[in-house]
């Protein structure tokens, strides 16, 4: 199931960030190794994204992150 949220914090230098999930009002961890496709911009704080949640080491982790705006 695709969820929506905003990039709350991201660091390309350290390779991860957090998404603020609109539905549950929680933060979801994500790796920032999401490579933008040609013609899209890099993820930055405040971007609206869609994503799914997969099991992670300690909690759910965002995957299939796609930039909406």
KAUR-V137940 format. One record per helix or strand of 3 or more residues. SS is the DSSP state (h for helix, s for strand). FROM is the first residue (numbers start at 1). LEN is the number of residues. If there is no record, write none. Layout:
<<SS:FROM:LEN> <SS:FROM:LEN>>
This chain:
<<s:3:9> <s:16:6> <s:26:6> <s:48:8> <s:60:8>>
